[in-house]
Amino acid sequence: KDFERVRNIAQTTPVTFANGAVAGVVVVFATQPFDTLKTRAQSVQGARVVEAFNSVITDYGFRGLWRGSTMRLGRTVLAGGILFTSYEWIASLITPILHPQQPL
């Protein structure tokens, strides 16, 4: 929000949705390696995270840590956009009730 305020960008629904979508992209790329390692470790009985890491690197290289990102992106981008938009809409409805303007 501060980024938009400084640049005089209106806080519209599409802008809010885009903010949520961008947040979703950041979340996916920041957490996908952990998800990949967790999944790999769980798929092999008794495998540890270090073994899962070595297995992914051996099989797919460093980029293999982000395998499956596209599927998560599809879900998370939409979910982030919807979540941010819904939150702002609900906040705009509740704020006047919780913080009414006091008459002078």
Residue, then its C-alpha position, 0 to 999 in steps of 0.5 A: k500500500d505504501f508503494e502505491r501511496v507514494r506514487n499516487i496509485a489508486q487503491t483499486t480492486p485490480v491493484t489490490f488483486a495484483n498485490g496479492a498475486v505478486a505476493g503469491v509469486v514471491v511465496v511460491f519461489a521462496t518456499q518451493p525448495f522446502d516443499t520439494l525437500k519435504t515431499r522427497a523426504q516423505s516419499v522415501q521411508g526414513a529419508r532425511v532432509v540431507e538425503a532428500f537434498n542430495s537426491v534432488i540435486t543428483d536427479y535434477g540439479f539445483r533447479g530441481l528444488w523448484r520443480g512443481s512451482t508452476m502448479r503451485l503458482g496457478r493456485t497461489v497467485l489466484a488465492g493471493g489475489i482473492l485473499f488480498t482483495s477480500y481482506e481489503w473489501i471486508a476491512s472497508l466494511i468493518t472499519p467504519i463500524l469499529h472506528p466511527q468518526q467522532p462528531l466535534 
